[in-house]
Amino acid sequence: MDPRFDVELVAVTKRFGATTAVDGVSLRIPHASYCCLLGPSGCGKTTTLRMIAGHEAVNDGDILIGGQNVTGLPPIRRGTAMMFQSYALFPHLNCLDNVAFSLKMRGIGKATRHKAAREFLALVHLEQYAERLPSQLSGGQQQRVALARALITRPRVLLLDEPLSALDPFLRTKVREELKRLQRELGISFIHVTHSQDEAMAMADMMVVMQDGEIRQAGPPREVFERPVNAFVARFIGGHNVLPSERGLIAIRADRCRLGTASGTMPHVSGHIAAVEYQGAMVRVALAINDGEEASALLPDGDFYERPVAPGQAATLVWSERDVHVLGET
């Protein structure tokens, strides 16, 4: 048993017939951390989450939770709780009884389970809605009821399957702040599956980038963003230009590029303006370069409007050699 890690995956593989969905994944999630599993559709992130929960059987490898090998245990004996994308609230039960439902299934008396349910509704700031039905709540409120219902079992690890995908952008930001607050206050690990790079960057202590059933990179978000290990990670995380050079593929952050003049001393790439996107404080300028590829600069709006450019104009992106990150092969 290693108390530093709440969850350990040891060479975990999952196959569906001839298709390998997760291929020999090993991962250690530190105690009381917020971990985001991130990647494109079909990369294996949701299957990995479901194996941790016990909703998918493992073909090879082991899963440890709190140092205990739980690979063969049913979900109820793993010390985890799972919050589903659909929330799955019972429409005929009010919020109080929805939150208390798992305690009822364990034979806990009505007064005791209702007392606990009120405490967890208060934790998500919904105690005043205890008597309402799910249909009388907003999407964000329904999600918080589902969260309270998952937390009432006091799990060691909370598993979240794309919990913010159904929310509008403003509410998504508010709820991700709430999730991070709860994770810190409760001192347990949250494992959160998402396809959103921004979501993972904002929330994670540990970001795990997956592709084709394998982990390509795992680490703190800033480390992954600053030093992507390969072209896939650099492109998927976003905000980078991936370009060929004499040293192989390199990545340069778009916010470290600017429009300038080609010279022998500054690294640069030339082409024609393909698009200009106003993004508030920043303006993204995309440049069409060789072979239909694009490179972009993310410019402060003041800098852009001092010397604006328009689609079709010839232009050159320049950057500093110190901002070049050489990518690996894998």
Secondary structure, 3 states (H helix, E strand, C coil): CCCCEEEEEEEEEEEECCEEEEEEEEEEEECCCEEEEECCCCCCHHHHHHHHHCCCCCCEEEEEECCEECCCCCHHHCCEEEECCCCCCCCCCCHHHHHHHHHHHCCCCHHHHHHHHHHHHHHCCCHHHCCCCHHHCCHHHHHHHHHHHHHCCCCCEEEEECCCCCCCHHHHHHHHHHHHHHHHHHCCEEEEEECCHHHHHHHCCEEEEEECCEEEEEECHHHHHHCCCCHHHHHHHCCEEEEEECCEEEEEEHHHCEECCCCCCCCEEEEEEEEEEECCCEEEEEEECHHHCEEEEEEEHHHHHHCCCCCCCEEEEECCHHHCEECCCC
